[in-house]
């Protein structure tokens, strides 16, 4: 029963991944992500413009059965289609799985479907948050910008998350942060609302300062808003770790591009993908990263 449930979740994730692909490919930087023109109209081959039949739109499977080519013109299709669908499917499976373990809900997830209500709310919030972060990554890689409406959606999810955590704090002691008890060392606040508000403030001020003093060259305002929204979702200690990881990976990739002469110091490098990677690592491995760091130095 449990395996069937996760298979259903994975299939839902594949479908949402297909939807994210549609939004990212149809997005117009001068418009809205959720504009009606992006949502309506039949899907078609980006090369020959042939309208696709229903059996050509089955997430993941259609791409595999057609060997990654359009059935009409045989032109190669972007690998973004199956990759994003697969990642979205993993989000629908592993986010609730991890939250079940993190909040110690049950040894056998959904075996009785009697988990506390707050858990389902948290799972939904974080699934939606990761889907939005995935879409932000795709758009930033292509257009070097982060749409305001996606940052606003993350802020709304952050507010919902704070309400859920603050009203169910008795069920989640030491679980306001994915760093677990290390949060007690770093955050000056034990109150959920204050901790997450400080996270949003620190993210906004730090990235805002980078944008201001570099005159928008180091960071755009979309990155500033993303840091604010992510800080609200994660809280103070978690957003600090997220930013550190983002700069480590971003710096490493930037240095590699410079070394291989793929880019120079004046070229743009989208930062959102590294920031999203930082959020993901903090969410799933935040405690292990900090614990490993302290153990490395015998602290």
Secondary structure, DSSP 4 states (H G I P E B T S, - for coil): -HHHHHHHHHHHHHHHHHHHHHHHHH--TTS-TT-HHHHSS--B-TTT-PBPPGGG-STTHHHHHTTTB-TTT-PBPPTHHHHHHHHHHHHHHHHHHHHHHHTT--SSTTSSS---HHHHHHHHHHHHHHHHHHHHHHHHHHHS---HHHHHHHHHHHHHHHHHHHHTGGG-TT-SSTTGGGHHHH-S--SHHHHHHHHHHHHHHHHHHHHHHTTTSS--HHHHHHHHHHHHHH-HHHHHHHHHHHHHHHHHHHHHHHHTTS--TTS----HHHHHHHHHHHHHHHHHHHHHHHHHTT-
